[in-house]
Amino acid sequence: MKIAISAAETSGDLIGAKLVSALKAQNSDIQIEGMAGERMLEAGCVQLWDKNLANVMGFSEVLKKLPALLRLQKVIIHYFSTSKPDVFIGVDAPDFNFLIERKLKRQGIKTVHFISPSVWAWRKNRIKKIKKSTDLVLCLFPFEVDFYQQHAQRAVFVGHPLAESLHPRQDYQSTKTVLLMPGSRESEVKRLLPELLAAVVIIKKQDSQLNFHIALANDELLEWAKVLADKVNVPISIGDAHQQATRSDLVLVASGTAALELALLGVPMVVVYKLSAMSYWIAKRLVTIAYVSLPNIIAGEYLVPELIQDDANPDNIAQQAIAILQSDTTALIQAFNNIHQQLNLNASEESARIIMDFIHE
């Protein structure tokens, strides 16, 4: 049995790796190949293309890489059109994967999209594209299935794979540590890290006993980040965000999957984000929901502070951070525990089972 897969982001690589392991556990003879990162490679996926070839975010950023992305899509489509896998699984990255899925679906190849795009939040007209591209959508959040049922698109809630491996910390004792997680993409790190470090200077004036640490997703910007961090004496580590987070009183984090990961670990946070001016101008007109961070969206209430674009400045970041550090977070942690319970459904095993059944239909 041949399974094709495409993950084009760091978060997709994490979730894709769990799915690959679950599929291999059901049938060790399955051949799984495609676009993957290091985690998927370690799980047993054959890496035909590195995920970093397509790892880009933001409208203007995508435009700059568009010719290369289109060439890559064409290569992937040609390869799987020839090899004819039993199913193609697009892991997240909808704008990249849907085109591939649509072309392969037209050739009779079954397609699954693992992780529903936020079509319920913005660009709702994408449902037309989804219906043309994907036979089955695997949803990480229960409210997503309701949206798809309204549009006669086959979809199943499977829970979130990260809830399998990330669990709320127990009996936490303060370490007087604040962690900085500025994201995984070059564009977001370069926009956010200077703001976060400027906030560190302000926070230190309020509490000189606090320690600060930066967790980078990879070493691509290590030298650049080190120049900034050394000026305020903040150490940096690579690829150990989860471990660092569990030892921190608070995390200043880029909006995205990382915010959900912190909620699953039960760690208070301030969510920050900045896009290019053009990307933000476009996004602001397309987003139709009240919140941007996943903990708030899932809970349906303002659990964690969100500082977006111009609001993501050092003064605001410091103010929100100090407020959390000085508050009782018992109710917040309980809300995070509720999110974990809601999403912890052995998503990887369930997804693998559903995909195998779907292949044999």
C-alpha positions in Angstrom: 0.0 0.0 0.0 1.3 3.4 -1.0 0.4 6.6 0.9 1.4 10.0 -0.3 1.7 12.9 2.2 2.6 16.5 2.1 3.4 18.6 5.2 4.8 22.1 4.5 5.2 23.6 8.0 6.9 22.9 11.3 3.5 22.3 13.1 2.4 20.0 10.2 5.6 18.0 10.5 4.9 17.4 14.2 1.3 16.3 13.6 2.3 14.4 10.4 4.9 12.5 12.3 2.3 11.2 14.8 0.0 10.2 11.9 2.9 8.4 10.1 3.7 6.4 13.2 0.0 5.5 13.7 -0.3 4.3 10.1 2.9 2.3 10.4 1.5 0.7 13.6 -1.6 -0.5 11.8 0.4 -1.8 8.8 4.2 -2.0 8.9 4.3 -2.7 5.1 2.8 0.7 4.2 5.0 2.9 2.1 4.6 6.5 3.1 6.4 9.2 1.1 6.2 12.8 0.2 7.0 16.3 1.5 8.2 16.0 5.1 10.3 17.4 7.9 12.7 15.8 10.3 10.0 14.5 12.7 8.1 12.7 9.9 11.4 11.3 8.5 12.2 9.9 12.0 8.7 8.3 12.1 9.3 6.4 8.9 8.2 8.7 6.1 10.3 8.7 3.0 11.2 12.4 2.4 11.0 13.3 -1.3 10.9 17.0 -0.6 11.9 19.0 2.5 9.0 20.9 4.1 11.1 24.0 4.3 10.8 24.4 0.5 7.2 25.6 1.1 7.3 26.9 4.7 6.1 30.5 4.2 3.4 32.6 5.8 1.7 35.9 4.9 0.3 37.3 1.7 3.2 39.4 0.6 5.7 36.7 1.7 3.9 34.0 -0.4 3.9 36.3 -3.4 7.7 36.6 -3.3 8.1 32.8 -3.3 5.1 32.1 -5.6 7.1 31.0 -8.7 9.1 28.5 -6.7 6.0 27.2 -4.9 4.1 26.7 -8.2 7.1 24.8 -9.6 7.2 22.6 -6.5 3.5 21.9 -6.7 3.8 20.9 -10.3 6.7 18.5 -9.5 4.7 16.8 -6.7 1.5 16.5 -8.8 3.5 14.9 -11.6 5.2 12.4 -9.3 2.1 11.2 -7.6 0.1 11.2 -10.9 2.6 8.7 -12.1 3.1 6.6 -8.9 -0.7 6.5 -8.2 -0.8 6.2 -4.4 -3.8 4.7 -2.6 -4.5 8.0 -0.9 -2.9 11.5 -0.8 -2.9 13.2 2.6 -2.4 16.9 2.7 -1.3 17.9 6.2 -2.4 21.5 7.0 -0.9 24.2 4.6 -4.2 24.4 2.7 -3.2 27.0 0.2 -0.3 24.8 -0.9 -1.9 21.3 -0.5 -5.4 21.9 -2.0 -4.1 22.5 -5.5 -2.2 19.2 -5.3 -5.3 17.4 -3.9 -7.6 18.8 -6.6 -5.3 17.7 -9.4 -4.9 14.2 -8.0 -8.6 13.9 -7.1 -9.5 14.6 -10.8 -7.4 11.6 -11.7 -9.3 9.3 -9.3 -6.8 9.3 -6.5 -8.5 9.5 -3.0 -7.6 12.7 -1.1 -7.7 13.4 2.6 -7.0 16.8 4.2 -5.7 16.4 7.8 -6.3 19.5 9.8 -9.1 21.7 8.6 -8.1 25.1 7.5 -9.8 28.0 9.4 -12.5 28.3 6.8 -15.0 28.9 9.6 -13.0 32.0 10.6 -12.1 33.7 7.3 -12.3 33.2 3.5 -15.4 31.1 4.0 -15.8 30.8 0.2 -12.9 28.4 0.3 -15.4 25.7 1.0 -16.0 25.5 -2.8 -12.3 24.8 -3.3 -12.3 22.2 -0.4 -15.2 20.3 -1.9 -13.4 20.1 -5.3 -10.1 19.1 -3.7 -10.8 16.8 -0.8 -12.8 13.7 -0.3 -12.5 13.7 3.5 -11.5 16.4 6.0 -10.1 15.3 9.4 -11.0 18.0 11.9 -9.0 18.7 15.1 -11.8 20.8 16.7 -15.4 19.7 17.2 -17.0 23.0 16.0 -15.4 22.5 12.6 -17.5 19.5 11.7 -20.7 21.6 12.1 -19.5 24.0 9.4 -18.7 21.2 7.0 -22.0 19.5 7.5 -23.8 22.7 6.6 -22.0 22.5 3.2 -22.3 18.7 2.6 -18.6 18.1 2.9 -17.5 14.8 4.5 -15.7 15.6 7.7 -14.8 13.8 11.0 -13.7 15.2 14.3 -10.7 13.2 15.5 -9.3 15.3 18.3 -5.9 16.9 18.3 -2.7 14.8 18.1 -0.8 17.2 20.3 -3.1 16.4 23.2 -1.7 12.9 23.1 1.8 13.9 23.9 1.3 17.2 25.7 -0.3 17.1 29.1 -1.0 19.7 31.8 1.9 20.1 34.2 1.1 19.2 37.8 1.8 21.0 41.1 3.8 23.7 39.3 6.1 25.9 41.5 7.2 29.3 40.3 10.7 29.5 38.8 10.5 33.3 38.1 11.1 32.5 34.5 9.6 34.1 31.4 10.0 32.3 28.1 10.0 33.9 24.6 8.8 31.9 21.7 8.9 34.2 18.6 7.7 31.6 16.1 9.2 29.3 13.5 9.2 31.3 10.3 12.0 33.8 9.5 9.5 36.6 8.8 7.7 36.3 12.1 10.8 35.8 14.2 12.4 39.0 12.7 9.3 41.0 13.4 8.5 39.7 16.9 11.8 39.0 18.6 12.9 42.7 18.7 9.6 43.7 20.2 9.7 40.9 22.8 13.3 41.7 23.9 12.3 45.4 24.2 9.5 44.2 26.5 12.0 42.2 28.5 13.8 45.4 29.4 10.6 47.0 30.7 9.6 43.9 32.6 13.0 43.6 34.3 12.5 47.2 35.7 9.4 45.9 37.4 10.9 42.7 38.7 14.6 42.3 38.7 14.3 38.7 40.0 12.8 37.4 36.8 14.8 35.2 34.4 14.2 35.2 30.7 14.9 32.6 28.0 14.4 32.4 24.2 13.4 29.1 22.6 13.9 29.1 18.8 12.3 26.5 16.6 15.5 26.0 14.5 19.0 27.4 14.2 18.4 29.3 10.9 18.4 32.7 12.7 20.5 31.8 15.7 23.4 34.2 14.9 21.0 37.1 14.2 19.0 36.4 17.3 22.1 36.1 19.5 23.2 39.6 18.6 19.9 41.0 19.9 19.6 38.7 22.9 23.2 39.3 24.1 22.4 43.0 24.5 19.9 42.2 27.2 21.6 39.1 28.5 18.9 36.6 27.5 20.1 33.0 26.7 18.8 31.1 23.7 18.1 27.4 23.1 17.0 25.5 20.0 14.1 23.1 19.6 13.3 22.6 23.2 10.3 24.9 23.6 8.1 22.3 25.3 10.7 21.6 28.0 11.4 25.3 28.5 7.7 26.1 28.7 7.0 23.6 31.4 9.6 25.3 33.6 8.3 28.9 32.9 5.8 31.1 34.8 4.8 32.8 31.6 5.4 32.5 27.8 5.4 35.4 25.3 4.4 33.5 22.2 3.7 34.0 18.5 0.1 33.3 17.5 -0.3 29.9 16.0 -0.1 26.2 17.0 2.4 27.1 19.7 -0.3 28.9 21.6 -2.4 25.8 21.6 0.6 23.7 22.7 1.0 26.0 25.7 -2.6 25.7 26.6 -2.3 21.9 26.5 0.7 22.1 28.8 -1.2 24.5 31.1 1.2 27.4 30.8 0.0 31.1 31.0 0.8 33.1 27.9 0.6 36.4 26.1 -0.1 35.9 22.4 1.6 38.4 20.0 1.7 38.6 16.2 2.7 40.9 13.4 2.4 40.5 9.6 3.7 42.8 6.9 1.5 45.9 6.4 0.0 44.4 3.2 -0.7 41.0 4.7 -2.4 42.6 7.8 -4.5 44.9 5.6 -5.8 42.0 3.7 -6.3 39.7 6.7 -8.2 42.3 8.7 -10.8 42.5 5.9 -11.2 38.7 5.7 -11.3 37.5 9.3 -14.8 37.1 10.7 -14.2 35.8 14.2 -13.7 37.6 17.5 -10.4 35.9 18.5 -7.2 35.0 16.7 -5.5 32.6 19.2 -6.5 29.0 19.4 -7.0 28.9 23.2 -9.5 31.7 22.9 -11.3 30.3 19.8 -11.7 26.9 21.4 -12.9 28.3 24.7 -15.1 30.9 23.0 -13.9 33.5 25.5 -10.9 35.8 26.1 -8.7 33.5 28.1 -5.3 34.8 27.1 -4.3 38.3 25.9 -3.9 38.9 22.2 -1.7 41.6 20.9 -1.8 41.9 17.2 0.1 44.2 14.8 0.5 47.7 16.2 -0.8 46.5 19.6 2.2 44.1 19.7 4.6 46.7 21.0 7.0 46.5 24.0 4.8 48.6 26.4 1.7 46.5 25.8 3.5 43.2 25.9 5.2 44.2 29.2 1.9 45.4 30.7 0.1 42.2 29.9 3.0 40.0 31.1 3.3 41.8 34.4 -0.5 41.6 35.0 -0.4 37.8 34.5 2.7 37.3 36.6 1.0 39.2 39.5 -2.4 37.4 39.2 -3.9 34.2 40.4 -4.0 31.9 37.4 -6.0 29.1 39.0 -9.1 29.6 36.8 -7.0 30.0 33.7 -5.2 26.7 34.3 -8.5 25.0 34.8 -9.8 26.4 31.5 -6.6 25.0 29.8 -7.3 21.6 31.4 -10.8 21.6 30.0 -9.3 22.3 26.5 -6.9 19.3 26.9 -9.8 17.0 28.0 -11.9 18.1 25.0 -9.1 17.4 22.4 -7.5 14.3 23.9 -9.2 11.6 21.8 -6.1 9.6 20.6 -6.3 11.6 17.4 -3.4 9.9 15.6 -4.8 6.4 16.0 -8.3 7.5 15.2 -7.1 9.3 12.1 -5.1 6.3 10.9 -8.0 4.0 11.4 -10.3 6.3 9.5 -7.8 6.7 6.6 -7.3 2.9 6.4 -11.1 2.4 6.3 -11.4 5.1 3.7 -8.7 3.5 1.5 -10.6 0.2 1.5 -14.0 1.7 0.7 
